[in-house]
Amino acid sequence: MTRHRVLRVAAAVVLLTAAAAAATAAAAATAATATAITAPSWPAPPPAEVPAAAHRAGLEILGEEGTVLHVHVHLDVFVDGRPVTVPAGIGIDPVRRLYSELHTHDTSGVIHVEAPRQAVFTLGQFMAEWGHPIPSARLGAPAASPRRAVTVWLDGRLAEGDPAAVPLREHDEIALVLGGALPSAPLPADYDWSRRPGL
């Protein structure tokens, strides 16, 4: 092998090694970014547990959606500054066609209050039904996690008093914030209900 060919081979090896190192670094950076922005996942209770979850929250289970009180509220949840998706199917057992007075049909964050009675329903009831009661040392977190601050913002303003007692009123925008960090973007002060005709 000539000296020039040896040099060309050596240069090619160096370039390939550098490219591999760069690709590895890029993959690591992407993984780190994905880890940093991945929010916790709080699934809805399984359908079979819907009646028990509703009863724990002081809610009735119905064979059809109630019509005496019909209210829609939007909820945003943030944990340590990261958004948590409000899942579809909270308060709904599609197999047995059962509905809680508080339930979600999709992942938009809209809570449907559909009851056969006039009553004041609260954020605390919805969160208890979801499986994350307020206040709780383990709200959305492992049992070993220390107690973290829980605040509620109503239409962009900090709600005073017990976060669990915040009422669910027509077209309110509620932001539930767990932990000391606030989202990088301003907390939502309203929800665009024009995107949801009929609600």
N, C-alpha and C positions, 0 to 999 in steps of 0.2 A: 504494500500500500504506500503510495507516495505521501510526502509530507503535506502537500496541499490537501489531499483527500482526507488525511487524518485531521487536519484543522477544520475542514468542512463538517466532518462527522462530529467532532467535539463541539462545534458551534451549534449544530442541530440539537445535540443532547442538552446543551445549556438552555436553548430556546424552549424545548419541550418541557424541561424541568421547571422553568420559570412560568410557562403557561399553566402547568398543572398546579403550581403553588398559587397562582392568581385565581384559578378556578376554585380551589379549595377555600381560599380566603373569602371569595365572593359568596360561596355557598354558606360558609359559617356566618358571614354578616347577614345574609338573608334569613337564616334560621334564627339568629339572635333578634333581628327585627320582628320576625313573626312571633317569637316568644314574648317580646316586649309588648306587642299590641294585642295579643290574644286575650280576650276577656273571659271571665269565668262562665261556665255553662250551668244554668239552673233549670233543669227540665221540669216540665209539668208533672204532677203526680200521675201515676198510671191510671187508666180509666177505672179499673176495679177499685181503686182507693178514693175515687172522687166523692162518694157519699160520706165516708169517714172524715175526709179532709174538710168538706163543707160543714159537717156537724161540729168539728173542732173549732171552726171559726164562727159558730152560731148562725149558720146559714141553712136555709131549707133546700131540700132536693126536690126537683119538680119533674113531672113527666113531659112538660113543654115549657117554653120560656114564658115567664110572667109578663103580664101586660098592664098591671095597675101602676107600677112604677117602671119607667123606661128611660134610663140615663146612660150617657156615654162619657167616659173620662179617659184622658191619655196619660200614661205612666212611662217615664224614663227612669232607668235604674243605672247607677254608676257605682263601681267598686274600685276604690283607690284610683279614681280618675278615669277608669275604663268603662265603656257602656256594656251593660248586660242585656241580652235580648229577652224580652218578656215572651215566653213561649205560647204557642197556640194550644188550646185544649185544657187550660186550667178551668176546672169546674164543669167539664163536659165528659160524659161517658157515652161515646157514640154507639157502642154495642147495645147498651140497654136504653139508649135515647133518654138519658137523664141529664138535667141541667141544674147547676147551682144558681142561686140568685146573682152571684158574681161570676163571670166567666170571660174567657177570651176565645175568639174564633180564629185568630191569625197571629202573626208575629209583629204586628204594627204597634203594639203597646196600648191599643184601645181596650179598655175594660168595659164590658157590657153589664150594666145593672138592670136586670129584668126580673122584677119581683111581683108576686101576687098581692102585695101589701105595701102600704106607705110606711117607710122607715128610713132612718139615717144609717147608711152603710159607710164603713170606714176603710181607710187604707190598711189599718191593722188587720181587719177581717180578711181582706184580699191576700195580704202577705202570709197570714196564718194558713189560709187555704192553699196557697202556693207551696207552703212548707218552710217558709222563712219568716217566722213571727218577729214582730217588733215590740219591745226591744229584745235583743238576744245577743249573748256573748258569742254565739256561733252563727250569726246571720250570714248565710252564704259562704261559710268558711269552715275549715276543719275544726274539730273539737279542741285541738291544742292551741288554736289561734287566740290571742288576747282579745279582750273587748275593744271594739273600735267604735268611733263616734258615728252616730246615725243622725242625719239631718234631712229635713224635707223642705223642698222649695215649691211654693204654690204660685203658679203664674209668674215665675221669675223672682219671687220674694221669699225670704226665709220665713217658714212657718214657725210660730212660737208654740210652746207647750208640748204635749205628748205627740210624737210623730205618728203613733198608732191611731190617734184619735182624729186625724185629718179626715174630714168627710169627703165622700165621693159625690161631687156635684156636676151637673151638666156642663160638658165641654171645658172642665178644668184641665190645666196642664200641671201635672205633679212630677217633680223630680226627686227621687229618693237617692241620697248620697251616703254611701257607706265608706268610712275611712276618712282620713284628714285631707287627702288630695282631691282637688276639684278637677273636672275635665279641663283640657287645654282650651277648648272652645267655651264660650259663654253658655251657662245653663239655659235650656229652652224656657221661654216665657209664654209660649202659646203653641198650639198645634194647628196645622192647616186642615181644618175640617172640610174645606171645599174639595179636598182629595177623596173624601168619603161621603158621597151623596147619600142622603137618607139617614145619616147618623147625626 
